[in-house]
Structures are given as structure tokens and as C-alpha cells.
Amino acid sequence: MTKTLILGASGQIARHVVQDIAGDDGIGMTLFMRDAGKLSSTPRKASVVQGDVLDRSALDAAMEGQDVVYARA
């Protein structure tokens, strides 16, 4: 399984990425966002990490063990 970290997962673009890959059994997701309460739902195979990309230690921890990092600024 490809482990994928999605930064800003509740954002305008990233939430569509989450929806698009949610049905792919070969992709596991970690959703990284400032406010986890903004998620309308969480895909069954996703984990949620609340944090800020400006917090280097939180970002480093979230990136640990990931195969792919999706970041759209």
C-alpha cells in the first residue's frame, strides 16, 4: 500500500484529491490539517493529524514513513 500524506486536506483542492483516491485500496491516506472539524467525513482508510504546516516538528512527524506527500499551495 502506498502511504500518502495530504497537506491541507480540508482545503478547496485537496478535499477533491481525498475523494478521488478514497476508493483506491492501494493507497492509504494521512490527512493533515489545521482544523479537523472542517472534515465532512473521513474515508475509512484515512487517519487524521491536526497540525500546522508551519510547525516543522509536527510536519516532520506527519511525513515520517510516508511514500508520497501531496502539497498544493
C-alpha positions in Angstrom: 0.0 0.0 0.0 1.3 3.5 -0.9 1.2 5.7 2.2 0.1 9.2 1.2 0.2 12.4 3.3 -2.2 15.1 2.1 -1.5 18.5 3.5 -4.4 20.9 3.9 -6.8 18.0 3.3 -9.9 20.1 4.0 -8.9 22.7 1.5 -10.7 23.5 -1.8 -8.4 21.3 -4.0 -7.1 18.8 -1.5 -10.5 17.6 -0.5 -11.2 16.6 -4.1 -7.9 14.6 -4.1 -9.1 12.9 -0.9 -12.4 12.0 -2.6 -10.7 10.8 -5.8 -8.3 8.4 -4.1 -10.6 7.2 -1.3 -11.8 4.3 -3.3 -8.3 3.1 -4.3 -7.4 0.2 -2.0 -3.7 0.6 -2.9 -3.5 4.0 -1.2 -3.6 4.7 2.5 -4.1 8.4 3.5 -3.0 10.6 6.3 -5.0 13.8 6.3 -3.0 16.7 7.7 -4.9 19.9 8.5 -5.2 22.8 11.0 -8.8 22.1 11.9 -10.0 18.5 11.7 -13.5 19.7 12.4 -13.8 21.0 8.9 -13.9 17.5 7.5 -17.4 16.5 6.5 -16.4 12.8 6.6 -13.2 10.8 6.9 -12.6 7.9 4.5 -12.4 4.6 6.3 -8.7 4.0 5.5 -7.6 7.5 6.4 -6.1 8.8 9.6 -6.3 12.5 10.6 -3.5 14.6 12.0 -4.3 18.0 13.3 -1.4 20.5 12.9 0.0 23.4 11.1 2.5 23.1 8.2 4.4 26.0 9.7 5.1 23.8 12.7 8.2 22.0 11.5 8.2 19.3 14.2 4.5 18.4 13.5 5.1 18.3 9.8 8.2 16.1 10.1 6.3 13.7 12.4 3.5 13.5 9.9 5.9 12.9 7.0 7.6 10.0 8.8 7.1 6.8 6.9 5.1 8.3 4.0 5.7 7.4 0.4 4.1 10.4 -1.2 3.4 13.9 0.1 0.7 16.0 -1.6 1.0 19.7 -1.1 -0.9 22.3 -3.1 -0.3 25.9 -2.2 
